[in-house]
Amino acid sequence: LGRPVGAPLWPEFFPAERNERIRRQQTIKNGPAAFEALYQQSPVVESGNYFKKHWIEPYMFPFGGQPQGLTVYMSSDYAVTAGGGNWTVHIVFGVDTRGHIWLLDLWRQQADPLEWCLAWVSLVLRWKPVRAAEEVGQIRKSVGPFLDRIILQHRAFTARSSADGDFVPSQDKAMRARSIAGRMQMGMVHVPSDAPWTAELERELLDFRGA
């Protein structure tokens, strides 16, 4: 209880450096669930209410690069409390010519606005998405000018779409989940097997209940 996600279960036997080396070996050999079950005692279940484990299509970046021919997008959900409360999430994904989605990068923290604004800029500079989606709300309205200044300072430019202009998301999380669940069931959503955040993403997907 109280152990941070991803921290060694037995630090006296598996210090952080060794734990990370084992995690990478197990992920490559047997997939991310193997390490979680054997060394973290948090196995990922096979089924869930909305998402099934066998729907997740794993892939590995070839030679450290990304799949070719993708149109890259980014989406963010903001929060303001560091170390507690809701999580800020930035997710980067590419769409190929067949309509398949390739998850490329994910940043998720309970962070203050400075930290997540810098993370947003870093992802934009790295992946150069053609568009970044964000829900506006009170958080975006209050932090928006600060984020705009950081974008100008770092010249991290991309088109931005917001919920008060270009799209209006459903308030029902279950309804939002059904579209992506349908793509996943058809084998159209691909997740990197060797990313440090993959196991936690799998857990959250399988635990999702739409509430």
Salt bridges, closest charged atoms under 4 A:
GLU20 OE2 - ARG23 NH2 2.73
GLU20 OE2 - ARG24 NE 3.08
GLU36 OE1 - ARG203 NH1 2.64
GLU46 OE2 - LYS53 NZ 3.95
ASP96 OD2 - ARG98 NH2 3.03
ASP105 OD2 - ARG126 NH1 2.98
GLU134 OE2 - ARG140 NE 3.07
GLU134 OE2 - ARG160 NH2 3.29
GLU135 OE2 - ARG176 NH1 3.10
ASP148 OD1 - ARG140 NH2 3.74
ASP148 OD1 - ARG160 NH1 2.91
GLU200 OE1 - ARG203 NH2 2.18
GLU204 OE2 - ARG108 NH2 2.47
ASP207 OD1 - ARG209 NH1 2.53
